[in-house]
Amino acid sequence: MQKSNARRFIEAYNQIDYALRVQHNFKRSMGYSDMIRRAVAVNYIVRKYEDDLIDFGRLRNAIIHRSNDDYIIAEPHDDVVIQMEKIAKLICTPPKVMEILNLHDVLTVNFDVNLKTVIKLISSSKYSNIPVYKDGTLLGVANGQKILNLLGKKIEEGQDISKYIEATTIEEAISEFPEGVTYYEIAPSDVTIEAVLDMFDKNRKLLLVLITKTGSMQEAPLGIVTPTNIIDLNNILENY
């Protein structure tokens, strides 16, 4: 027997309510609207669809009698039900980055190569972010713009740039990048699109998310997500 729109809507509502309480450890005593507003700070999907979720919470109260989900007094429109089910799917079973994006092999360099070699790699590979490893552990990320800024600083100091890039290792170079700015994050291979978008949304200076098996700095990289992927990731969510 085909489910009514109201039944489909209530089921999606209950799925969202349960999933957010479990994912973010919200108390059962917390009201739905309050939960949604709190979840905005920690969940990209909720932040993206906050207005819809608040409106749908009011609609839920309008289509059922009191707290009895079996006593339905109204039927929502098809488009409302479809949107509610879509949001429920995104919150309850969010797509994972590694399963969706076609991430390429990650180009890395060893800590002791000189800056000149890294600059050549960035130019020839067209990759602006190259992870730097030492004895299997991530030291940092050689970012093209940050290297350019560093070279500009050295020019202002009157240094011979040709000699500097020959004599300076990439480990030494990245150690001179400005402190206090988190420009990369590490995430496990099961990281969701929602989680990655949340990282970029909360940190406007974030340049990349490096994906490893468990999110450890002692693991080889499996893929890199950069701001250039954000449009694709949002399009995936829209069509999920």
Secondary structure, 3 states (H helix, E strand, C coil): CCCCHHHHHHHHHHHHHHHHHHHHCCCCCCCHHHHHHHHCCCCHHHHHCHHHHHHHHHHHHHHEECCEEEEECCCCCHHHHHHHHHHHHHHHCCCEHHHHCCCCCCCCEECCCEHHHHHHHHHHHCCCEEEEEECCEEEEEEEHHHHHHHHHHHHHCCCCHHHHHHHCEHHHHHCCCCCCCCCEEEEECCCEHHHHHHHHHHCCCCCEEEEECCCCCCCCCCEEECHHHHHHHHHHHHCC
